[in-house]
Amino acid sequence: MACLIKNLLGLTSLKNDDNCEVLPPIVRSLVGSTLFIILMAIASHLIRV
């Protein structure tokens, strides 16, 4: 899970000692946009209530 968060934030470097695999850019963008849509849906629901 920590590897996924590091990959999404772009904190992984090429010389990392962790055994993290670097995600392809398309996967990173899809996961990031999905998280953004979910957070915006939650925020809009909280604003309406």
C-alpha positions as CSV (number, residue, x, y, z in Angstrom):
1,M,0.0,0.0,0.0
2,A,2.9,2.4,0.8
3,C,4.3,1.6,-2.6
4,L,1.1,2.6,-4.3
5,I,0.8,5.9,-2.5
6,K,4.5,6.7,-3.3
7,N,3.9,5.9,-6.9
8,L,0.7,8.0,-7.1
9,L,2.5,11.0,-5.5
10,G,5.6,10.5,-7.7
11,L,7.9,10.0,-4.8
12,T,9.6,6.9,-6.1
13,S,13.0,7.3,-7.7
14,L,14.9,5.0,-9.9
15,K,17.4,4.3,-7.1
16,N,14.9,3.2,-4.4
17,D,15.9,0.5,-1.9
18,D,12.3,-0.6,-1.4
19,N,11.0,-3.3,-3.6
20,C,8.4,-1.1,-5.2
21,E,7.5,-1.5,-8.9
22,V,7.0,1.8,-10.8
23,L,3.5,2.1,-12.2
24,P,3.1,3.0,-15.8
25,P,1.9,6.6,-16.3
26,I,-1.6,5.5,-17.6
27,V,-2.3,3.5,-14.5
28,R,-1.2,6.4,-12.3
29,S,-3.4,8.8,-14.1
30,L,-6.4,6.5,-14.0
31,V,-6.1,5.8,-10.3
32,G,-5.5,9.5,-9.6
33,S,-8.5,10.6,-11.6
34,T,-10.7,8.0,-9.9
35,L,-9.7,9.1,-6.5
36,F,-10.3,12.7,-7.5
37,I,-13.8,11.9,-8.7
38,I,-14.6,10.0,-5.5
39,L,-13.4,12.8,-3.3
40,M,-15.3,15.5,-5.3
41,A,-18.5,13.4,-5.0
42,I,-18.1,13.1,-1.3
43,A,-17.3,16.9,-1.0
44,S,-20.4,17.9,-3.1
45,H,-22.5,15.6,-1.0
46,L,-21.2,17.1,2.2
47,I,-21.8,20.7,0.9
48,R,-25.5,19.9,0.0
49,V,-26.3,18.4,3.4
